[in-house]
Amino acid sequence: MGEYPTSAKAGGGYVWDEVLEYRVWCYPHLGAEDFGDGVYFYAFATYEEAEAASASVVGVGALLALVLQREYIDESEAGTYSHVRQERVTEWPVELLSRPRRDERTIPDFLSPDAPENRLAILRGEFPRPTR
């Protein structure tokens, strides 16, 4: 864990490189302790720690992962994808981490003209990838 900005992009990019921390967001209007600063979060190094805190704290939202994307897939409009070679930090629902971590072939295979009709199958690890 490190010192990461409170605000981050929300979701997107389709691929992930590294989990920086897990966040449990607390909402006073939902019953979380009110420190007078509005919405806040607790950060954890592991999913297990965050999950335990999430289960024991009142007024929390969905458990999120702060993810580093060294490269990602931009979908500027539905079905139009581009490969962005720029780092960014974004929050993801932890369920999206079930996708395999990005490797050097993930984005090129996703963008390939030979990709399956359901390109997300590549990101989910459900499509046999060509050997190169």
PyRosetta script that sets phi, psi and omega in degrees:
from pyrosetta import init, pose_from_sequence

init()
pose = pose_from_sequence("MGEYPTSAKAGGGYVWDEVLEYRVWCYPHLGAEDFGDGVYFYAFATYEEAEAASASVVGVGALLALVLQREYIDESEAGTYSHVRQERVTEWPVELLSRPRRDERTIPDFLSPDAPENRLAILRGEFPRPTR")
pose.set_psi(1, 151.8)
pose.set_omega(1, 179.0)
pose.set_phi(2, -141.0)
pose.set_psi(2, -161.6)
pose.set_omega(2, 177.5)
pose.set_phi(3, -101.4)
pose.set_psi(3, 103.7)
pose.set_omega(3, -177.5)
pose.set_phi(4, -114.9)
pose.set_psi(4, 152.5)
pose.set_omega(4, -179.2)
pose.set_phi(5, -63.1)
pose.set_psi(5, 148.6)
pose.set_omega(5, 177.5)
pose.set_phi(6, -63.7)
pose.set_psi(6, -45.7)
pose.set_omega(6, -179.7)
pose.set_phi(7, -88.6)
pose.set_psi(7, 138.8)
pose.set_omega(7, 178.9)
pose.set_phi(8, -145.4)
pose.set_psi(8, 164.8)
pose.set_omega(8, 173.1)
pose.set_phi(9, -58.5)
pose.set_psi(9, 156.5)
pose.set_omega(9, 179.4)
pose.set_phi(10, -111.2)
pose.set_psi(10, 108.9)
pose.set_omega(10, 176.5)
pose.set_phi(11, 64.7)
pose.set_psi(11, -165.5)
pose.set_omega(11, 175.3)
pose.set_phi(12, 83.6)
pose.set_psi(12, 170.5)
pose.set_omega(12, 176.5)
pose.set_phi(13, 86.9)
pose.set_psi(13, -16.2)
pose.set_omega(13, 173.1)
pose.set_phi(14, 67.8)
pose.set_psi(14, -27.5)
pose.set_omega(14, -175.7)
pose.set_phi(15, -127.3)
pose.set_psi(15, 159.1)
pose.set_omega(15, 179.3)
pose.set_phi(16, -136.4)
pose.set_psi(16, 152.1)
pose.set_omega(16, 179.6)
pose.set_phi(17, -112.6)
pose.set_psi(17, -38.4)
pose.set_omega(17, -174.4)
pose.set_phi(18, -156.9)
pose.set_psi(18, 140.8)
pose.set_omega(18, 171.9)
pose.set_phi(19, -90.5)
pose.set_psi(19, 122.8)
pose.set_omega(19, -178.8)
pose.set_phi(20, -86.6)
pose.set_psi(20, -39.6)
pose.set_omega(20, 177.6)
pose.set_phi(21, -168.4)
pose.set_psi(21, 168.1)
pose.set_omega(21, 175.1)
pose.set_phi(22, -111.4)
pose.set_psi(22, 138.9)
pose.set_omega(22, -176.0)
pose.set_phi(23, -120.7)
pose.set_psi(23, 137.4)
pose.set_omega(23, 172.8)
pose.set_phi(24, -115.0)
pose.set_psi(24, 106.8)
pose.set_omega(24, -179.9)
pose.set_phi(25, -82.4)
pose.set_psi(25, 136.0)
pose.set_omega(25, -177.7)
pose.set_phi(26, -115.2)
pose.set_psi(26, 135.3)
pose.set_omega(26, -175.6)
pose.set_phi(27, -122.8)
pose.set_psi(27, 106.3)
pose.set_omega(27, 179.2)
pose.set_phi(28, -54.7)
pose.set_psi(28, -35.5)
pose.set_omega(28, 179.8)
pose.set_phi(29, -68.2)
pose.set_psi(29, -12.0)
pose.set_omega(29, 175.1)
pose.set_phi(30, -102.5)
pose.set_psi(30, 2.0)
pose.set_omega(30, 176.8)
pose.set_phi(31, 113.9)
pose.set_psi(31, -1.9)
pose.set_omega(31, 176.7)
pose.set_phi(32, -68.9)
pose.set_psi(32, 155.5)
pose.set_omega(32, 178.5)
pose.set_phi(33, -55.1)
pose.set_psi(33, 136.9)
pose.set_omega(33, -177.2)
pose.set_phi(34, -101.9)
pose.set_psi(34, 111.2)
pose.set_omega(34, 178.8)
pose.set_phi(35, -94.5)
pose.set_psi(35, 2.6)
pose.set_omega(35, 178.4)
pose.set_phi(36, 88.4)
pose.set_psi(36, -1.5)
pose.set_omega(36, -178.2)
pose.set_phi(37, -105.9)
pose.set_psi(37, 5.9)
pose.set_omega(37, -179.0)
pose.set_phi(38, 85.8)
pose.set_psi(38, -147.5)
pose.set_omega(38, -177.2)
pose.set_phi(39, -69.6)
pose.set_psi(39, 141.0)
pose.set_omega(39, 180.0)
pose.set_phi(40, -147.6)
pose.set_psi(40, 171.8)
pose.set_omega(40, 178.2)
pose.set_phi(41, -138.1)
pose.set_psi(41, 159.2)
pose.set_omega(41, 169.2)
pose.set_phi(42, -108.4)
pose.set_psi(42, 139.6)
pose.set_omega(42, -179.7)
pose.set_phi(43, -109.3)
pose.set_psi(43, 142.9)
pose.set_omega(43, -178.4)
pose.set_phi(44, -135.8)
pose.set_psi(44, 149.8)
pose.set_omega(44, 179.7)
pose.set_phi(45, -77.4)
pose.set_psi(45, -28.6)
pose.set_omega(45, -176.8)
pose.set_phi(46, -125.0)
pose.set_psi(46, 155.1)
pose.set_omega(46, 176.8)
pose.set_phi(47, -61.3)
pose.set_psi(47, -42.0)
pose.set_omega(47, -177.6)
pose.set_phi(48, -59.4)
pose.set_psi(48, -43.3)
pose.set_omega(48, 178.2)
pose.set_phi(49, -64.2)
pose.set_psi(49, -44.2)
pose.set_omega(49, -179.4)
pose.set_phi(50, -65.6)
pose.set_psi(50, -40.4)
pose.set_omega(50, 179.5)
pose.set_phi(51, -63.8)
pose.set_psi(51, -43.0)
pose.set_omega(51, 178.8)
pose.set_phi(52, -62.6)
pose.set_psi(52, -43.2)
pose.set_omega(52, 178.7)
pose.set_phi(53, -65.8)
pose.set_psi(53, -41.1)
pose.set_omega(53, -179.8)
pose.set_phi(54, -59.7)
pose.set_psi(54, -36.8)
pose.set_omega(54, -178.8)
pose.set_phi(55, -76.6)
pose.set_psi(55, -20.6)
pose.set_omega(55, -174.5)
pose.set_phi(56, -106.4)
pose.set_psi(56, -8.1)
pose.set_omega(56, -178.2)
pose.set_phi(57, -104.8)
pose.set_psi(57, 135.5)
pose.set_omega(57, 178.1)
pose.set_phi(58, -81.5)
pose.set_psi(58, 143.4)
pose.set_omega(58, 172.7)
pose.set_phi(59, 79.5)
pose.set_psi(59, 32.8)
pose.set_omega(59, -179.7)
pose.set_phi(60, -101.5)
pose.set_psi(60, 157.9)
pose.set_omega(60, 174.8)
pose.set_phi(61, -95.6)
pose.set_psi(61, -167.5)
pose.set_omega(61, 179.2)
pose.set_phi(62, -63.8)
pose.set_psi(62, 144.6)
pose.set_omega(62, 176.7)
pose.set_phi(63, -68.6)
pose.set_psi(63, 129.7)
pose.set_omega(63, -177.5)
pose.set_phi(64, -122.5)
pose.set_psi(64, 153.0)
pose.set_omega(64, 174.5)
pose.set_phi(65, -109.1)
pose.set_psi(65, 132.7)
pose.set_omega(65, 172.2)
pose.set_phi(66, -87.0)
pose.set_psi(66, 117.5)
pose.set_omega(66, -169.6)
pose.set_phi(67, -115.7)
pose.set_psi(67, 138.3)
pose.set_omega(67, 171.4)
pose.set_phi(68, -94.2)
pose.set_psi(68, 128.3)
pose.set_omega(68, 172.8)
pose.set_phi(69, -114.3)
pose.set_psi(69, 114.0)
pose.set_omega(69, 177.6)
pose.set_phi(70, -77.6)
pose.set_psi(70, -30.7)
pose.set_omega(70, 172.9)
pose.set_phi(71, -143.6)
pose.set_psi(71, 156.6)
pose.set_omega(71, 179.1)
pose.set_phi(72, -155.5)
pose.set_psi(72, 173.8)
pose.set_omega(72, 179.7)
pose.set_phi(73, -105.5)
pose.set_psi(73, 122.4)
pose.set_omega(73, 176.9)
pose.set_phi(74, -97.4)
pose.set_psi(74, 135.2)
pose.set_omega(74, 175.4)
pose.set_phi(75, -118.0)
pose.set_psi(75, 85.5)
pose.set_omega(75, -175.2)
pose.set_phi(76, -64.9)
pose.set_psi(76, -31.8)
pose.set_omega(76, 170.7)
pose.set_phi(77, -144.8)
pose.set_psi(77, 158.1)
pose.set_omega(77, -173.8)
pose.set_phi(78, -50.1)
pose.set_psi(78, 121.9)
pose.set_omega(78, 176.8)
pose.set_phi(79, 81.8)
pose.set_psi(79, 0.2)
pose.set_omega(79, 177.8)
pose.set_phi(80, -110.3)
pose.set_psi(80, 110.9)
pose.set_omega(80, -173.1)
pose.set_phi(81, -114.3)
pose.set_psi(81, 148.6)
pose.set_omega(81, 172.7)
pose.set_phi(82, -142.1)
pose.set_psi(82, 152.5)
pose.set_omega(82, -179.4)
pose.set_phi(83, -90.0)
pose.set_psi(83, 117.1)
pose.set_omega(83, 179.5)
pose.set_phi(84, -105.6)
pose.set_psi(84, 121.5)
pose.set_omega(84, 179.7)
pose.set_phi(85, -102.9)
pose.set_psi(85, 72.3)
pose.set_omega(85, -177.2)
pose.set_phi(86, -153.5)
pose.set_psi(86, 139.0)
pose.set_omega(86, 179.3)
pose.set_phi(87, -76.5)
pose.set_psi(87, 145.8)
pose.set_omega(87, 170.8)
pose.set_phi(88, -153.9)
pose.set_psi(88, 160.8)
pose.set_omega(88, 178.1)
pose.set_phi(89, -115.7)
pose.set_psi(89, 135.0)
pose.set_omega(89, -177.7)
pose.set_phi(90, -145.0)
pose.set_psi(90, 154.9)
pose.set_omega(90, 175.4)
pose.set_phi(91, -96.6)
pose.set_psi(91, 134.0)
pose.set_omega(91, 179.1)
pose.set_phi(92, -125.5)
pose.set_psi(92, 147.3)
pose.set_omega(92, 165.5)
pose.set_phi(93, -60.5)
pose.set_psi(93, 138.0)
pose.set_omega(93, -175.0)
pose.set_phi(94, -60.3)
pose.set_psi(94, -23.5)
pose.set_omega(94, 179.8)
pose.set_phi(95, -59.8)
pose.set_psi(95, -29.9)
pose.set_omega(95, -179.0)
pose.set_phi(96, -69.7)
pose.set_psi(96, -16.3)
pose.set_omega(96, 178.2)
pose.set_phi(97, -74.0)
pose.set_psi(97, -4.9)
pose.set_omega(97, 174.5)
pose.set_phi(98, -70.3)
pose.set_psi(98, -17.1)
pose.set_omega(98, 174.0)
pose.set_phi(99, -69.6)
pose.set_psi(99, 143.5)
pose.set_omega(99, 176.6)
pose.set_phi(100, -60.8)
pose.set_psi(100, 149.3)
pose.set_omega(100, 176.1)
pose.set_phi(101, -61.4)
pose.set_psi(101, 146.4)
pose.set_omega(101, 179.3)
pose.set_phi(102, -60.9)
pose.set_psi(102, 138.6)
pose.set_omega(102, 170.3)
pose.set_phi(103, -124.6)
pose.set_psi(103, -176.4)
pose.set_omega(103, -174.1)
pose.set_phi(104, -64.6)
pose.set_psi(104, -17.7)
pose.set_omega(104, -178.6)
pose.set_phi(105, -103.1)
pose.set_psi(105, -12.8)
pose.set_omega(105, -173.4)
pose.set_phi(106, -55.9)
pose.set_psi(106, -55.4)
pose.set_omega(106, -176.1)
pose.set_phi(107, -70.3)
pose.set_psi(107, -45.3)
pose.set_omega(107, 176.8)
pose.set_phi(108, -59.5)
pose.set_psi(108, -38.5)
pose.set_omega(108, 177.6)
pose.set_phi(109, -66.2)
pose.set_psi(109, -39.4)
pose.set_omega(109, 179.0)
pose.set_phi(110, -62.7)
pose.set_psi(110, -40.1)
pose.set_omega(110, -176.7)
pose.set_phi(111, -86.8)
pose.set_psi(111, -7.5)
pose.set_omega(111, -176.4)
pose.set_phi(112, -61.7)
pose.set_psi(112, 143.8)
pose.set_omega(112, 174.8)
pose.set_phi(113, -63.1)
pose.set_psi(113, -19.3)
pose.set_omega(113, 179.3)
pose.set_phi(114, -90.2)
pose.set_psi(114, 5.1)
pose.set_omega(114, -179.0)
pose.set_phi(115, -64.5)
pose.set_psi(115, 151.9)
pose.set_omega(115, 177.8)
pose.set_phi(116, -65.2)
pose.set_psi(116, 162.1)
pose.set_omega(116, 179.5)
pose.set_phi(117, -56.7)
pose.set_psi(117, -40.6)
pose.set_omega(117, 175.8)
pose.set_phi(118, -93.9)
pose.set_psi(118, 86.8)
pose.set_omega(118, -176.8)
pose.set_phi(119, -59.7)
pose.set_psi(119, -26.6)
pose.set_omega(119, 179.9)
pose.set_phi(120, -61.5)
pose.set_psi(120, -22.1)
pose.set_omega(120, 177.1)
pose.set_phi(121, -60.3)
pose.set_psi(121, -32.6)
pose.set_omega(121, 177.2)
pose.set_phi(122, -65.9)
pose.set_psi(122, -45.2)
pose.set_omega(122, -178.0)
pose.set_phi(123, -67.6)
pose.set_psi(123, -29.6)
pose.set_omega(123, -180.0)
pose.set_phi(124, -84.4)
pose.set_psi(124, -4.8)
pose.set_omega(124, -178.1)
pose.set_phi(125, 75.5)
pose.set_psi(125, 20.4)
pose.set_omega(125, -176.6)
pose.set_phi(126, -97.1)
pose.set_psi(126, -3.7)
pose.set_omega(126, -176.2)
pose.set_phi(127, -117.5)
pose.set_psi(127, 129.9)
pose.set_omega(127, 178.7)
pose.set_phi(128, -61.8)
pose.set_psi(128, 124.1)
pose.set_omega(128, -178.0)
pose.set_phi(129, -89.4)
pose.set_psi(129, 143.0)
pose.set_omega(129, 179.7)
pose.set_phi(130, -64.6)
pose.set_psi(130, 145.5)
pose.set_omega(130, 175.6)
pose.set_phi(131, -87.7)
pose.set_psi(131, 138.6)
pose.set_omega(131, -177.3)
pose.set_phi(132, -130.4)
pose.dump_pdb("model.pdb")
